[in-house]
Amino acid sequence: MTSGLPFDDFRNLLRDLPGPDEDAVAAVRARDIQLTKPPGALGRLESIAEWLAAWTGRPPAVTRPLVAVFAGNHGVVQHGVAPFPASVTAQMVENFAAGGAAINQICVAHDLGLKVFDLALEYPTGDITQDSAMDEKTCAATMAFGMEAIAGGTDLLCLGEMGIGNTTVAAAIFHALFGGEPADWVGPGTGSAGPVLERKIEAVGQAVQFHRDHIGDPLEVLRRLGGREIAAVAGAILAARMERIPVIIDGFVVTAAAAVLHVANPSALDHCLVGHVSAEPAHARALNELGKEPLLSLGMRLGEGTGAALAAGIVKAAALCHRGMATFEQAGVSEKES
């Protein structure tokens, strides 16, 4: 029996997630030992090839990679928690559309598709220090909207975000899910320092305290403390799992969306890689909570999906190495003597 509440469908999905294709993994391993290299010589590229096969059910290949960037605005910005005004979110979305952002250049470099989603930027979410960011219906609808990111088809989904104030929101989510002190999870974001950083820490503490009676449920954490872009990212991760599409998670804010799913079901992120560890100080701590090892560590903290998009180049290379390398027999190369 269900209650008929908007989150019920998501709870049901999270209880019954598809698992990896073990036959596809076995086929990758069988081919790998025949390739013209010592066993294990390609290190993590070999496990990435297995991961691609596990979640697509076919030999490793990336032919239609997509970067999806979700943008949202946040009521908590009114407390001066960010050095930029909320209007910058819409301005950056226009910059993405014009091809002028870092993510545009990385997509060109790695031949990645790009979709940018404007999530009602003129209507910021509620101020999380004294209200819920969203009601359950709005949050569930936004997750459903995020699920549509894969419409049109992709075989590798890279997730990014844009939203002034969203590192405050992400820090509040981590604090609610994993405990500690507010300062453990708060960092500079877009450059917060001094009084701005102090206000940010204070806002995170106030928000979690205000919602303290409801943070035992991760979906309630999402709707009460999150943002539209974070809810959409969570929906996109879940949709990709159901459709057997591998996912690359970007930085601090995208990881907050992933953390909600992880707490709901610890296997929910098995189809996800983490593209990079952000320079945002608490990101490494969050990844440790998730048991995830990032592919890259470049001192980046931009968001936009930039770390995930860079990591997509590595994933593409892993697939090409596995599929394109000759076997010892094909190349006429002598195998290791037993």
Backbone hydrogen bonds in HBPLUS format (Angstrom, degrees):
<---DONOR---> <-ACCEPTOR-->    atom                        ^
c    i                          cat <-CA-CA->   ^        H-A-AA   ^      H-
h    n   atom  resd res      DA  || num        DHA   H-A  angle D-A-AA Bond
n    s   type  num  typ     dist DA aas  dist angle  dist       angle   num
A0008-ASP N   A0005-LEU O   3.00 MM   3  5.57 161.1  2.04 121.8 127.9     1
A0010-PHE N   A0007-PHE O   3.04 MM   3  5.36 118.8  2.43 105.7 120.6     2
A0011-ARG N   A0007-PHE O   2.97 MM   4  6.26 157.2  2.02 159.0 166.4     3
A0012-ASN N   A0008-ASP O   2.97 MM   4  6.22 156.7  2.02 152.1 158.2     4
A0013-LEU N   A0009-ASP O   3.00 MM   4  6.27 157.4  2.06 145.2 151.1     5
A0014-LEU N   A0010-PHE O   2.95 MM   4  6.13 162.3  1.98 149.8 154.4     6
A0015-ARG N   A0011-ARG O   3.12 MM   4  6.32 130.5  2.38 137.8 149.9     7
A0015-ARG N   A0012-ASN O   3.20 MM   3  5.18 135.5  2.41  95.2 107.3     8
A0016-ASP N   A0013-LEU O   3.11 MM   3  5.36 144.9  2.24 104.3 114.2     9
A0021-ASP N   A0054-ALA O   2.81 MM  33  4.66 159.2  1.85 126.3 133.3    10
A0025-VAL N   A0021-ASP O   3.25 MM   4  6.62 152.8  2.33 145.4 153.0    11
A0026-ALA N   A0022-GLU O   2.95 MM   4  6.19 158.1  2.00 147.1 152.6    12
A0027-ALA N   A0023-ASP O   3.01 MM   4  6.28 151.1  2.10 145.6 153.1    13
A0028-VAL N   A0024-ALA O   3.13 MM   4  6.43 151.5  2.22 144.0 150.9    14
A0029-ARG N   A0025-VAL O   3.02 MM   4  6.35 162.1  2.06 154.8 159.2    15
A0030-ALA N   A0026-ALA O   2.94 MM   4  6.15 153.1  2.01 146.2 153.7    16
A0031-ARG N   A0027-ALA O   3.08 MM   4  6.31 155.8  2.14 145.8 151.4    17
A0032-ASP N   A0028-VAL O   2.86 MM   4  5.99 156.4  1.91 150.9 158.4    18
A0033-ILE N   A0029-ARG O   3.39 MM   4  6.57 153.1  2.47 146.4 148.9    19
A0034-GLN N   A0031-ARG O   2.91 MM   3  5.33 152.6  1.99 112.9 122.0    20
A0035-LEU N   A0032-ASP O   3.23 MM   3  5.40 157.7  2.29 105.9 112.3    21
A0328-PHE N   A0034-GLN O   2.87 MM 294  6.09 145.8  1.99 171.1 177.6    22
A0037-LYS N   A0035-LEU O   2.73 MM   2  5.70 130.3  1.97 114.7  98.7    23
A0036-THR N   A0326-ALA O   3.10 MM 290  6.17 146.6  2.22 171.5 161.3    24
A0041-ALA N   A0038-PRO O   3.06 MM   3  5.35 159.3  2.10 137.5 135.3    25
A0043-GLY N   A0040-GLY O   3.01 MM   3  5.32 161.0  2.05 115.1 118.4    26
A0045-LEU N   A0042-LEU O   3.01 MM   3  5.51 143.0  2.15 150.1 143.2    27
A0046-GLU N   A0043-GLY O   3.08 MM   3  5.85 146.5  2.19 118.7 125.7    28
A0048-ILE N   A0044-ARG O   2.94 MM   4  6.21 148.8  2.04 149.9 159.3    29
A0049-ALA N   A0045-LEU O   3.06 MM   4  6.30 151.7  2.15 141.9 148.4    30
A0050-GLU N   A0046-GLU O   3.18 MM   4  6.50 154.9  2.24 142.7 149.0    31
A0051-TRP N   A0047-SER O   2.88 MM   4  6.12 153.7  1.95 142.9 150.5    32
A0052-LEU N   A0048-ILE O   2.91 MM   4  6.21 158.6  1.96 153.8 158.2    33
A0053-ALA N   A0049-ALA O   3.15 MM   4  6.40 163.6  2.18 147.3 151.3    34
A0054-ALA N   A0050-GLU O   2.83 MM   4  6.04 156.0  1.88 150.9 158.4    35
A0055-TRP N   A0051-TRP O   3.18 MM   4  6.37 150.2  2.27 148.8 154.2    36
A0056-THR N   A0052-LEU O   3.02 MM   4  6.08 125.3  2.33 144.1 157.5    37
A0057-GLY N   A0053-ALA O   2.78 MM   4  5.24 146.5  1.89 141.7 147.7    38
A0155-ASP N   A0064-ARG O   3.28 MM  91  5.51 151.8  2.36 112.9 120.6    39
A0113-GLY N   A0065-PRO O   3.05 MM  48  6.09 165.4  2.07 139.5 140.3    40
A0066-LEU N   A0156-LEU O   2.87 MM  90  6.20 161.6  1.91 174.9 177.7    41
A0158-CYS N   A0066-LEU O   2.73 MM  92  6.00 168.0  1.74 164.8 167.1    42
A0067-VAL N   A0113-GLY O   2.79 MM  46  5.94 153.9  1.86 135.0 142.9    43
A0115-LYS N   A0067-VAL O   2.87 MM  48  6.28 157.0  1.92 165.2 170.5    44
A0068-ALA N   A0158-CYS O   2.81 MM  90  6.19 161.4  1.85 173.8 177.8    45
A0160-GLY N   A0068-ALA O   2.87 MM  92  6.05 160.1  1.91 155.6 153.0    46
A0069-VAL N   A0115-LYS O   2.87 MM  46  6.27 165.4  1.89 160.4 165.1    47
A0117-PHE N   A0069-VAL O   2.78 MM  48  6.15 162.0  1.81 165.3 170.5    48
A0070-PHE N   A0160-GLY O   3.10 MM  90  6.43 158.3  2.15 131.8 130.6    49
A0162-MET N   A0070-PHE O   2.90 MM  92  6.22 136.2  2.09 148.7 147.2    50
A0071-ALA N   A0117-PHE O   2.86 MM  46  6.06 155.1  1.92 175.6 175.0    51
A0119-LEU N   A0071-ALA O   2.95 MM  48  5.75 155.6  2.01 154.0 161.6    52
A0072-GLY N   A0162-MET O   3.04 MM  90  6.63 145.3  2.17 156.2 165.8    53
A0125-THR N   A0073-ASN O   3.18 MM  52  6.51 160.3  2.22 128.3 128.4    54
A0077-VAL N   A0074-HIS O   3.25 MM   3  5.92 164.2  2.28 115.4 120.0    55
A0075-GLY N   A0125-THR O   2.96 MM  50  5.17 120.5  2.33 111.7 128.3    56
A0078-GLN N   A0075-GLY O   3.21 MM   3  6.14 168.5  2.22 125.5 127.5    57
A0079-HIS N   A0076-VAL O   3.04 MM   3  5.86 169.7  2.05 124.3 127.5    58
A0080-GLY N   A0077-VAL O   3.01 MM   3  5.65 153.7  2.08 127.6 127.4    59
A0088-VAL N   A0085-PRO O   3.10 MM   3  5.93 167.2  2.11 123.1 126.8    60
A0089-THR N   A0086-ALA O   3.08 MM   3  5.85 154.0  2.15 120.4 126.0    61
A0091-GLN N   A0087-SER O   3.25 MM   4  6.52 158.9  2.30 146.3 152.7    62
A0092-MET N   A0088-VAL O   2.81 MM   4  5.98 151.1  1.89 150.0 156.4    63
A0093-VAL N   A0089-THR O   3.01 MM   4  6.33 150.2  2.10 146.7 155.5    64
A0094-GLU N   A0090-ALA O   3.04 MM   4  6.34 153.3  2.11 146.3 152.7    65
A0095-ASN N   A0091-GLN O   3.02 MM   4  6.30 143.6  2.15 135.5 146.0    66
A0096-PHE N   A0092-MET O   2.83 MM   4  6.19 151.3  1.91 150.7 157.6    67
A0097-ALA N   A0093-VAL O   3.05 MM   4  6.35 159.8  2.09 145.9 150.9    68
A0098-ALA N   A0094-GLU O   2.96 MM   4  6.20 139.5  2.13 140.8 151.9    69
A0100-GLY N   A0095-ASN O   2.91 MM   5  5.23 157.0  1.97 157.1 153.1    70
A0099-GLY N   A0096-PHE O   3.00 MM   3  5.12 153.8  2.07 103.3 111.7    71
A0104-ASN N   A0101-ALA O   3.16 MM   3  5.40 127.3  2.45 101.0 113.6    72
A0105-GLN N   A0102-ALA O   3.05 MM   3  5.31 117.9  2.45 102.3 116.8    73
A0106-ILE N   A0102-ALA O   3.07 MM   4  6.40 159.3  2.12 157.2 163.2    74
A0107-CYS N   A0103-ILE O   2.96 MM   4  6.08 156.9  2.01 147.7 153.9    75
A0108-VAL N   A0104-ASN O   3.07 MM   4  6.32 153.0  2.14 143.3 150.4    76
A0109-ALA N   A0105-GLN O   2.93 MM   4  6.19 160.4  1.97 147.1 152.6    77
A0110-HIS N   A0106-ILE O   3.05 MM   4  6.25 148.2  2.15 146.7 153.7    78
A0111-ASP N   A0107-CYS O   2.82 MM   4  5.57 104.4  2.40 138.9 154.0    79
A0112-LEU N   A0107-CYS O   2.87 MM   5  4.63 162.4  1.90 133.5 139.3    80
A0111-ASP N   A0108-VAL O   3.36 MM   3  5.07 163.3  2.39  98.9 103.8    81
A0123-TYR N   A0120-ALA O   2.91 MM   3  5.55 163.8  1.94 121.4 126.6    82
A0126-GLY N   A0133-ALA O   3.04 MM   7  4.16 169.3  2.05 117.3 117.0    83
A0130-GLN N   A0127-ASP O   3.05 MM   3  5.94 168.1  2.07 127.4 131.0    84
A0131-ASP N   A0127-ASP O   2.88 MM   4  5.58 118.7  2.26 148.4 163.1    85
A0133-ALA N   A0224-ARG O   2.98 MM  91  4.89 149.0  2.08 105.0 114.9    86
A0134-MET N   A0223-ARG O   2.92 MM  89  5.22 143.3  2.05 155.7 161.7    87
A0139-CYS N   A0135-ASP O   3.00 MM   4  6.22 166.6  2.01 159.4 163.5    88
A0140-ALA N   A0136-GLU O   2.91 MM   4  6.01 168.2  1.92 153.5 157.0    89
A0141-ALA N   A0137-LYS O   2.95 MM   4  6.06 157.0  2.01 144.5 151.4    90
A0142-THR N   A0138-THR O   2.90 MM   4  6.08 148.9  2.00 144.8 153.3    91
A0143-MET N   A0139-CYS O   2.91 MM   4  6.22 154.2  1.98 150.6 157.7    92
A0144-ALA N   A0140-ALA O   2.94 MM   4  6.19 156.5  1.99 146.1 152.8    93
A0145-PHE N   A0141-ALA O   2.89 MM   4  6.17 146.3  2.01 139.1 148.6    94
A0146-GLY N   A0142-THR O   2.95 MM   4  6.24 155.4  2.01 146.2 152.3    95
A0147-MET N   A0143-MET O   3.03 MM   4  6.37 139.2  2.20 142.2 153.5    96
A0147-MET N   A0144-ALA O   3.14 MM   3  5.03 124.4  2.46  91.0 105.3    97
A0148-GLU N   A0145-PHE O   2.98 MM   3  5.38 144.4  2.11 107.1 117.5    98
A0149-ALA N   A0146-GLY O   3.05 MM   3  5.51 165.5  2.07 114.7 118.7    99
A0151-ALA N   A0148-GLU O   2.96 MM   3  5.23 162.4  1.99 111.7 117.4   100
A0153-GLY N   A0150-ILE O   2.98 MM   3  5.65 155.7  2.04 140.3 143.0   101
A0157-LEU N   A0246-PRO O   2.96 MM  89  6.31 172.2  1.96 158.9 159.9   102
A0248-ILE N   A0157-LEU O   2.78 MM  91  6.19 156.0  1.83 152.4 156.5   103
A0159-LEU N   A0248-ILE O   3.10 MM  89  6.43 163.2  2.13 174.6 175.0   104
A0304-GLU N   A0161-GLU O   3.04 MM 143  5.01 148.3  2.14 156.0 155.7   105
A0166-ASN N   A0163-GLY O   2.96 MM   3  5.43 159.0  2.00 142.8 140.9   106
A0168-THR N   A0165-GLY O   3.17 MM   3  5.51 134.5  2.39 105.5 116.9   107
A0169-VAL N   A0165-GLY O   3.37 MM   4  6.76 156.7  2.43 145.4 151.4   108
A0170-ALA N   A0166-ASN O   2.92 MM   4  5.99 157.7  1.97 136.8 143.3   109
A0171-ALA N   A0167-THR O   2.93 MM   4  5.95 156.6  1.99 135.9 142.4   110
A0172-ALA N   A0168-THR O   3.03 MM   4  6.30 151.6  2.11 145.0 152.6   111
A0173-ILE N   A0169-VAL O   3.02 MM   4  6.37 152.4  2.10 148.1 155.5   112
A0174-PHE N   A0170-ALA O   2.96 MM   4  6.31 165.1  1.99 156.7 159.7   113
A0175-HIS N   A0171-ALA O   2.90 MM   4  6.05 162.1  1.93 149.5 155.0   114
A0176-ALA N   A0172-ALA O   2.93 MM   4  6.08 156.5  1.98 145.8 152.0   115
A0177-LEU N   A0173-ILE O   2.90 MM   4  6.09 157.8  1.95 152.2 158.5   116
A0178-PHE N   A0174-PHE O   2.78 MM   4  5.69 166.0  1.80 155.9 159.6   117
A0179-GLY N   A0175-HIS O   2.93 MM   4  4.89 136.3  2.12 128.1 132.5   118
A0184-ASP N   A0181-GLU O   2.93 MM   3  5.30 144.9  2.05 110.6 121.4   119
A0185-TRP N   A0182-PRO O   3.05 MM   3  5.67 152.6  2.12 116.4 123.5   120
A0191-GLY N   A0188-PRO O   2.84 MM   3  4.86 152.4  1.92 118.1 125.8   121
A0192-SER N   A0188-PRO O   2.59 MM   4  4.37 159.2  1.63 143.8 136.0   122
A0196-VAL N   A0193-ALA O   3.18 MM   3  5.50 128.0  2.46 147.2 136.7   123
A0198-GLU N   A0194-GLY O   3.04 MM   4  6.35 155.6  2.10 152.0 159.8   124
A0199-ARG N   A0195-PRO O   2.88 MM   4  6.10 154.4  1.94 147.0 153.4   125
A0200-LYS N   A0196-VAL O   2.97 MM   4  6.20 146.5  2.09 142.8 152.6   126
A0201-ILE N   A0197-LEU O   2.99 MM   4  6.30 160.2  2.03 152.3 155.8   127
A0202-GLU N   A0198-GLU O   2.99 MM   4  6.19 162.6  2.02 147.6 152.8   128
A0203-ALA N   A0199-ARG O   2.87 MM   4  6.03 155.8  1.93 145.1 151.5   129
A0204-VAL N   A0200-LYS O   3.05 MM   4  6.32 158.4  2.09 150.2 155.3   130
A0205-GLY N   A0201-ILE O   3.06 MM   4  6.32 165.4  2.08 152.6 156.2   131
A0206-GLN N   A0202-GLU O   2.91 MM   4  6.12 163.3  1.94 152.9 157.6   132
A0207-ALA N   A0203-ALA O   2.90 MM   4  6.00 159.6  1.94 148.6 154.2   133
A0208-VAL N   A0204-VAL O   3.11 MM   4  6.29 172.5  2.11 154.6 155.9   134
A0209-GLN N   A0205-GLY O   3.05 MM   4  6.12 158.1  2.10 146.4 153.2   135
A0210-PHE N   A0206-GLN O   2.84 MM   4  5.97 155.3  1.90 147.3 154.3   136
A0211-HIS N   A0207-ALA O   3.11 MM   4  6.35 151.6  2.19 148.4 155.0   137
A0212-ARG N   A0209-GLN O   3.33 MM   3  4.94 167.5  2.35 102.5 104.5   138
A0214-HIS N   A0211-HIS O   2.93 MM   3  5.72 168.0  1.94 134.3 136.8   139
A0220-GLU N   A0217-ASP O   3.02 MM   3  5.26 125.1  2.33 104.6 119.0   140
A0221-VAL N   A0217-ASP O   2.99 MM   4  6.37 149.5  2.09 150.2 159.9   141
A0222-LEU N   A0218-PRO O   2.97 MM   4  6.26 153.3  2.05 143.2 149.8   142
A0223-ARG N   A0219-LEU O   3.09 MM   4  6.36 161.9  2.12 145.1 148.4   143
A0224-ARG N   A0220-GLU O   2.89 MM   4  5.87 157.9  1.94 150.0 156.5   144
A0225-LEU N   A0221-VAL O   2.89 MM   4  5.61 160.5  1.93 145.8 151.4   145
A0226-GLY N   A0222-LEU O   2.84 MM   4  4.72 135.6  2.04 124.7 134.3   146
A0230-ILE N   A0227-GLY O   3.12 MM   3  5.20 120.3  2.49  97.5 112.3   147
A0231-ALA N   A0227-GLY O   2.93 MM   4  6.21 161.1  1.97 158.8 164.0   148
A0232-ALA N   A0228-ARG O   2.89 MM   4  6.06 158.7  1.94 150.8 156.9   149
A0233-VAL N   A0229-GLU O   3.00 MM   4  6.14 152.5  2.08 138.2 145.4   150
A0234-ALA N   A0230-ILE O   3.03 MM   4  6.28 159.9  2.08 146.6 151.7   151
A0235-GLY N   A0231-ALA O   3.02 MM   4  6.30 156.7  2.07 147.0 153.2   152
A0236-ALA N   A0232-ALA O   2.89 MM   4  6.16 153.4  1.96 148.3 155.8   153
A0237-ILE N   A0233-VAL O   2.93 MM   4  6.21 159.8  1.97 156.6 161.0   154
A0238-LEU N   A0234-ALA O   3.10 MM   4  6.31 161.0  2.14 147.7 152.7   155
A0239-ALA N   A0235-GLY O   2.87 MM   4  6.09 161.1  1.91 151.9 157.3   156
A0240-ALA N   A0236-ALA O   2.94 MM   4  6.07 159.8  1.98 148.1 153.6   157
A0241-ARG N   A0237-ILE O   3.10 MM   4  6.39 149.9  2.20 142.2 150.0   158
A0242-MET N   A0238-LEU O   3.12 MM   4  6.45 160.3  2.16 150.1 154.7   159
A0243-GLU N   A0239-ALA O   2.99 MM   4  6.22 144.7  2.12 147.5 157.4   160
A0245-ILE N   A0240-ALA O   2.79 MM   5  4.77 165.0  1.81 141.3 144.7   161
A0244-ARG N   A0241-ARG O   3.16 MM   3  4.99 162.8  2.19 101.5 106.4   162
A0247-VAL N   A0271-HIS O   3.06 MM  24  6.25 164.9  2.08 154.5 156.0   163
A0273-LEU N   A0247-VAL O   2.85 MM  26  6.29 155.5  1.91 156.4 163.1   164
A0249-ILE N   A0273-LEU O   2.73 MM  24  6.09 168.1  1.74 163.0 164.2   165
A0275-GLY N   A0249-ILE O   2.75 MM  26  5.71 172.0  1.75 161.5 164.3   166
A0255-THR N   A0251-GLY O   2.91 MM   4  5.96 153.9  1.97 154.8 163.4   167
A0256-ALA N   A0252-PHE O   3.16 MM   4  6.42 135.1  2.38 134.7 145.5   168
A0256-ALA N   A0253-VAL O   3.05 MM   3  5.11 128.0  2.34  96.1 109.7   169
A0257-ALA N   A0253-VAL O   3.38 MM   4  6.86 150.5  2.47 146.6 152.7   170
A0258-ALA N   A0254-VAL O   3.06 MM   4  6.42 158.5  2.11 148.6 154.8   171
A0259-ALA N   A0255-THR O   2.78 MM   4  5.98 146.3  1.89 145.0 154.6   172
A0260-VAL N   A0256-ALA O   3.30 MM   4  6.61 145.8  2.42 143.8 150.2   173
A0262-HIS N   A0258-ALA O   2.95 MM   4  6.24 157.3  2.00 151.6 158.9   174
A0263-VAL N   A0259-ALA O   2.95 MM   4  6.13 160.6  1.99 153.0 156.1   175
A0264-ALA N   A0260-VAL O   3.18 MM   4  6.38 148.7  2.28 138.7 147.4   176
A0265-ASN N   A0261-LEU O   2.86 MM   4  6.10 149.1  1.95 150.5 159.1   177
A0268-ALA N   A0265-ASN O   2.82 MM   3  5.37 167.6  1.84 131.4 133.5   178
A0270-ASP N   A0267-SER O   3.18 MM   3  5.49 165.1  2.21 120.4 119.5   179
A0272-CYS N   A0269-LEU O   2.93 MM   3  5.13 159.7  1.97 118.0 119.6   180
A0295-LEU N   A0274-VAL O   2.98 MM  21  6.40 147.3  2.09 152.8 161.1   181
A0296-LEU N   A0275-GLY O   3.04 MM  21  6.16 135.5  2.24 125.1 138.4   182
A0277-VAL N   A0296-LEU O   2.91 MM  19  6.44 144.2  2.04 154.8 163.0   183
A0279-ALA N   A0300-MET O   2.77 MM  21  5.48 151.0  1.86 136.7 143.2   184
A0283-HIS N   A0280-GLU O   2.96 MM   3  5.72 166.7  1.98 131.6 136.1   185
A0286-ALA N   A0282-ALA O   2.94 MM   4  6.24 155.9  2.00 152.6 159.1   186
A0287-LEU N   A0283-HIS O   2.90 MM   4  6.22 160.7  1.94 156.9 161.7   187
A0288-ASN N   A0284-ALA O   3.01 MM   4  6.22 148.3  2.11 143.3 151.8   188
A0289-GLU N   A0285-ARG O   3.13 MM   4  6.48 148.9  2.23 143.8 151.7   189
A0289-GLU N   A0286-ALA O   3.05 MM   3  5.08 117.7  2.45  95.1 110.2   190
A0290-LEU N   A0286-ALA O   3.08 MM   4  6.46 141.4  2.24 142.7 153.7   191
A0291-GLY N   A0287-LEU O   2.87 MM   4  5.98 117.3  2.27 138.0 154.6   192
A0292-LYS N   A0287-LEU O   3.02 MM   5  5.24 166.5  2.04 147.8 149.3   193
A0291-GLY N   A0288-ASN O   3.18 MM   3  4.95 143.7  2.32  92.9 103.5   194
A0306-THR N   A0303-GLY O   3.13 MM   3  6.05 173.6  2.13 127.2 128.8   195
A0309-ALA N   A0305-GLY O   2.87 MM   4  6.01 157.9  1.91 154.9 161.7   196
A0310-LEU N   A0306-THR O   2.99 MM   4  6.20 157.1  2.04 147.2 152.9   197
A0311-ALA N   A0307-GLY O   3.04 MM   4  6.22 158.6  2.09 144.4 150.5   198
A0312-ALA N   A0308-ALA O   2.93 MM   4  6.21 133.9  2.15 139.9 152.8   199
A0313-GLY N   A0310-LEU O   3.12 MM   3  5.58 139.3  2.30 107.1 116.8   200
A0314-ILE N   A0311-ALA O   2.95 MM   3  5.19 124.0  2.27 102.0 116.1   201
A0315-VAL N   A0311-ALA O   3.03 MM   4  6.44 157.3  2.08 151.8 158.5   202
A0316-LYS N   A0312-ALA O   2.84 MM   4  6.05 160.4  1.88 151.4 156.4   203
A0317-ALA N   A0313-GLY O   3.03 MM   4  6.19 152.7  2.11 138.0 145.5   204
A0318-ALA N   A0314-ILE O   2.87 MM   4  6.16 152.4  1.95 149.7 157.4   205
A0319-ALA N   A0315-VAL O   3.07 MM   4  6.37 158.6  2.11 150.3 154.8   206
A0320-LEU N   A0316-LYS O   2.99 MM   4  6.24 161.3  2.03 149.7 155.0   207
A0321-CYS N   A0317-ALA O   2.87 MM   4  6.03 159.8  1.91 151.8 157.1   208
A0322-HIS N   A0318-ALA O   3.14 MM   4  6.32 161.9  2.18 145.3 149.8   209
A0323-ARG N   A0319-ALA O   2.98 MM   4  6.18 165.3  2.01 152.6 156.8   210
A0324-GLY N   A0320-LEU O   2.68 MM   4  5.40 158.2  1.72 148.3 155.4   211
A0325-MET N   A0321-CYS O   3.15 MM   4  5.50 154.2  2.22 132.6 136.6   212
A0331-ALA N   A0327-THR O   2.98 MM   4  6.16 160.7  2.02 155.8 160.5   213
A0332-GLY N   A0328-PHE O   2.97 MM   4  5.83 117.8  2.37 137.1 151.1   214
A0333-VAL N   A0328-PHE O   3.03 MM   5  4.93 149.3  2.13 142.6 147.2   215
A0332-GLY N   A0329-GLU O   3.30 MM   3  5.17 147.1  2.42  95.9 105.4   216
